[in-house]
Amino acid sequence: MTDRFQFTLNATDGAARTGVIDTPRGQIRTPAFMPVGTAATVKAMMPESVRETGADILLGNTYHLMLRPGAERVDRLGGLHRFMNWDRPILTDSGGFQVMSLASLRKLTEEGVTFASHIDGSKHVLTPERSMEIQRLLGSDIVMAFDECPALPASEEEVANSMRLSMRWAQRSRDAFGDRPGHALFGIMQGGVTRDLREESAKALTGIGFDGYAVGGLAVGEGQEAMFGVLDYAPGFLPQDKPRYLMGVGKPDDIVGAVQRGIDMMDCVLPSRSGRTGQAWTRRGQVNIKNARHQDDPRPLDENCTCPACRSYSRGYLHHVFRAGEMISGMLLTWHNLHYYQELMAGLRAAIAEGRLDGFVADFHAARAEGDIEPLA
């Protein structure tokens, strides 16, 4: 255990990296996938079950928690870790993305954003200083700088102006964060899909100095090809000795491609959201358990998977409970999806450490190309 935040790079394979982030609440093995606990819970999962899947760190949402139950209330109740019964590291986002995507009647100024809650219409103001205060009250281990996420498509001028505003807010976030031993502050690179803007953003952030750096403003509808195009150069603008976090990604093939390009951390609601809507991610691609082909199938989702859904239940049962609207459907499929994601991360870490990432990636794509097992006759 350490009393401070520290990143150690253990091995590289091409641009891909594997290492460990040490925090006072435990180690985070990288590349890491962070399940999203939006409202202080990973939907349909107990915290100890999330840990069983192999997750080292969770993500919490500043925007949602400030609106309900309120950051001050979480603080009075012992902080986010105690509140949600998760004693390992937690990263909180800054609230910027949710304000842009969820809030109504928002007004953006140099100072910050004024907006109406999507829950009850109440008015709130979020500034870099208030975002730092909320995240301090929550007690998260990794705090994200407050930034603006422009809605795409946008003109290059709009993206540039937004990025520069985010860089000014990054400095204010750094100043407001202060000195908090054992806690880390990450800056967020912006700049859309324009190389010069990404480089300008990275220089501004590294000039300020952060404990880690995120690549923001991707996975917002630009498509995988454009995202990978940015990731071909953007991580290289960031310090080698700090973690690199790609926000809001993604599908398994997005994750593999991002890791190949030097990303260390990712998060996405996809495994849990897909689980609740009858979608399972397997090494042979996606399975839609809603389909009638599964109703008489006694086989597991994936015979090589050791999660509870695959170990103890058939496709026929999973089809039935989804169709019947039973809660256990979302619980089992979410557990399976999170288990699959964490197994993928463990495979990537081992492949990088052993210098065989190219072979691992080739096998990953070959298995997905096979598609799901044949239906029973």
C-alpha positions, 0 to 999 in steps of 0.5 A: 500500500502507498500513501501517494498516487504513482504510475509505474510502466512495466512493459511495452509492445509497440505503442501499447503499455502495461503497468500499475497505478498505485493509490492509497486504496489499492493498485489499478492494473493497466490497461484498465477498464472501469465499470461505470457506477453512475449514481453510486452503483453499477446497475444490477450489480453488488459491489463485491460482485463487480470486484469478483469480475476483476475490476480494480476501479469504478467510475462515478458521475459528478453530475448525477451525484450532485443532483441526487443525493447531493455531494454534501449529503454523500460527504456527511454519510462518510464519502462515496466509498463508504456510501456505496460500499466500495473500498477500492479506487474511484474516479469521478468525471467532472460533470462537463459531459453530462451537462452538455448532453443531459441538462436542459436550458444550459448557458455557457460563459467563461465562468462556467455553466448554468443549467436546469436539472434533467430530474426536476428542473432546478437551477445549478451552476457548475464551474471548475471550482465547484466541480473540484469542491463536489469531487472533494466532498465525494472523496474520489481518488482520481478527480477529472478537471472540468471541461467543455465537450462541444457537440459534434459535428462542429466547425473547426473554429468552434472546436478550437474555441471550446478547447481553449476554454477547456484549457483555461478551465483546466488551469482553474481546476488545478488551482482549485484542486490544491494539494491533496496527498493520495488523490490525483487530478487528471487533465483532459485533452480536447481538440476534436479530430484536428491534430494541431488542436490536439497538440496545442491542448496537450502542450497547455495541459502538460504546462499546467502539470497533472497526475494523469491525462485523458483524451476527451471529445472522442466516442461522441459519434465520429466513428471508430475510424476517425477515433483511431485516426486521432489515437494514432498520434494523440497519446504520443503528445502526452507524457510517457510517465503518466496514465492516459485515459480514453473517456467513454470507450467502448465496444471490445474492438474499440478497447483493443484498438485503443490499447494498441495505440497507447491508452491505459484506462477506459470506461463505458456504460456498455457492458451494464447497459447491454446486459439490461437490454438482453445483449451479451458480449462474448469472444465470438461477438455479440449475442442477442438473448431476445432472439427465439433461436435461444429458447430451447438451447441448453448450452451456456452463452460461452462454454469457456466463460466462468461467470455465474451466467455461463457456469450455472444457466442455459441460453434457454433460461436467460432467454426466458427471464429476459422475455419475462422481465425478471430482474435476474436477467439484467443481473446475470447478463451484466455480470457476464459482460463485466466478466468478459470485459475484465477477462479481455483486459487481463488478456491484453495485459498479459500479451503486452507483458509477454511481447505477443500483442499482435498475435493476441489481437489477431486471435481476438478478431478471428474469434469474433469473425466466426460469429456466434455458435450455430443454432441447434437444429 
